[in-house]
């Protein structure tokens, strides 16, 4: 296997059991992602894109197939090992921000480092640097209700960055934002791409996917297209 492959999915399937029924969500997906790629996973509701993102982010395990993340087979790990992989190697950015309402921006960004066992001083220093990276050095002590939607998403991106993960997964990151703020957030993700980060974006919006350099299209749990293109923004 090439050392440049960060992600290698082979014949990945995910089937959910609903009562006596088996409902296939992902049906035999093969996907390789290099270090430093910036790609979008697209598909309509029910296409399997959220299930695939959960599998890539180690939030779920496949029913069949293998998943290698940075050369390690993570497809059959137990919950504790998966949690460790998520904390060290994956940064998540969600549509709903998922910030703790009573905590400051700094405290929200520190949270993954708490789970990683870092000292209080190291947590503060690294969280402050991450907030500075996303342009929020002057909002360190603000709570989420004191921030705009775009600023909240920047805090969420800082939290995703703070552990220096191998992979950033962004699930509909502009879904709750207006068009101007959406462009600002996508510009920030573009800067992170230029820094060499590996970013996978899950979206149903073509204009958002157009910021990336590769688009994977899903339908009924299968990859129906894998297209490389020049970003249009």
N, C-alpha and C positions, 0 to 999 in steps of 0.2 A: 504493500500500500504506500502511496506517495506520502512523504512526510508533511506535504502542504495541506492535506485534507484535515480540516477541523472536524467535519461531520461526515459520517458515512452511514446512510440508512440502506439496508438491504432487505427487500421483500417484507417491509414492515406492514403488519396488520393490527388493527384494533377493533375488537368486537365487544359490544356491551350486551349484557343479558338483562332483558326487561321481562320479568315474570318467566314464562317458558319460552319467550322469543329471544333469538339472537339477532342483534342489530349491528351490521358491519358499518363502522364509521371511516376506517382507513383500510384500503384493500390493495395491499401489495405495492407499497411505495418504495422506489429506489431513488436516493438523492445523495449527491456528494456536494459538499460546500468547502471551499478553500479558506484558509486563513485570510482575513482581510476583505472577504466578499461583502457586498451590500446588495441584498436581494429581498424581493417581496413574494409572499405567498398570497395568492388571490383565489377567490371563489365565492359563489353565492352562499347564502345561509343553507346549512346542511351539506356543504361540499366536503367537509372534513378538515377545513383549515385550522379551526380552533383545536380539534383533537390532535392534529399533527403538531401544532405549536406546543401543546402540553407534553407530547412525547419528546420533542426536541429539547424542551426545557426541563425534562426529568420530573415533571409534575405527575406523570403517569407512566406506566410501563406497557410495552406492546404485548398483544396476545401471541404474536408470532413474528419472526424476523430478528435481525440483529441491528443494534445501534452502537456505533463506535464514536465516542466524543474525544477528540484529541488523542486517538490511538487506544483508548480504553473501552472495552465492551461494557456499556452501562445498561444494556437492555434487560439484564436479569438481576440487577442489584436489589437489595432490600431497602426498606424505607429509610433507615438511618444513613446508609451509604448514599442513597439518592439525595437526601437532605444535605449531606456534606458536599456532594457534587454541585447541587444548585447554589449553595452558599459561596463556594469558591470559584465556580467556573461560568455561572450564568447570571446576568443582570436582567431584571424584568422591568418593563415599562408598560403600564396598563392604561386603558382608556379612562378609567375612573380614578386614576392617580394612586389610590390605596394608601393615603397618608394618614397618620395618627392625628386626629383633630386637636388633641390637647398638648401635642409636642411641637417644639419649634422646628424650623427647617433643618437646623443642625442636628437635632435629636433624631429626626426622621432619617436623615442621611446616615447617621451613625449606626442605625439599627443592625444592618448586616454584619458590622464589625463587632457588635455585642455578641452575636451568635458565633462569630469566629474566634472569640476569646481575646480580642485585642485590649490593651490597657486603655484607661480613660483618656490619657494624654494622646496616645496614638490615634484613638478614635476621633477626638476633636480636631487634631491636625489634618488627618486625611479627609474628614467630612468638610472642613473649611476649604481645603484645596479643591474638592469636588464641586462645591457650591461656587467657588470662584471660576472654575472651568466653564460652568453653564451661565455665568454672568449674574450670579446672585450673591456676591460677597457682601452686599449691603442689606441683605434680607435674612441673615443668619439666625436672628432671634425672633423672626416673625412666625406666627402660627398659620396653618393653612387658611383659616377664615380671614386672615389679613393679607392674603395674596390673591392675585388674579388667577384665572384658569391657566394661562400660559406659564405664570410663575410656579404654580403648583406642579405642572408637568415638568418644568425644569428641575424642581426639587426631586421629582421621581427619577429623572434621568441621572441626576447627581447620585442618588441612592444606588442606581443600577451600576454606576461607574466606580463606586468607592472601593469595591473589592478588587478592582482591576481584572474583571472577568475575561475569559476567552471569548465569550459570546454575549451580545446584547439582543434580547428578544423584545420587540415592541408590538403589542397587540392593539391595533386601532388607536395609535397614540394621539391622533388628532380628532378622534370621534366626538369629543365634547368641547371642541374649540371652534371659534369663528375662523373665517378664511384667512384673515391677516395673521392671527396667532398661529394658525396651522402652518403657514409658510415660515414663520419664525422658528417653530419647533423642527420643521423639516430641514431648515438651514442649519440648525444646531446638529442634527443627526448627520447631515452632510459633512460638517466639520469633523465629527468623530470618525466618519468614514475616511476622510483625508488623513486622519491620525493613524489609520491602519486597523481600526476596530472591525470586528466581524459583526454585522448587523443583519438580523432577519426581521422584516416588517410583515405583519399580518394585516391585510386591509381588503376591503371590497371596493375601494375608490381608485379608479384608474389614474386620476391626477396625483394621488399620493404615491402610488406604485411607480409613477414616472420618474420620481426622484432617484430610484435605485438603478442598478446596472444589470439586473437579471430578474425576470418574473417567472415564478412557478405557478401554473394555473391548475386548480383542482376541480374535479367534478365527480360527484358520487364516490368520493374517497380515493380517486385515482388521479395521477398526474396526467393531464391531457396536453400540456404544452410546457416547454422550458425554453424561454427566450432571453437572449442577451441583447442589450441595446445601450445606446448612449443616454445618460440622464438628460431630461429635457428642461431641467431647472438649474 
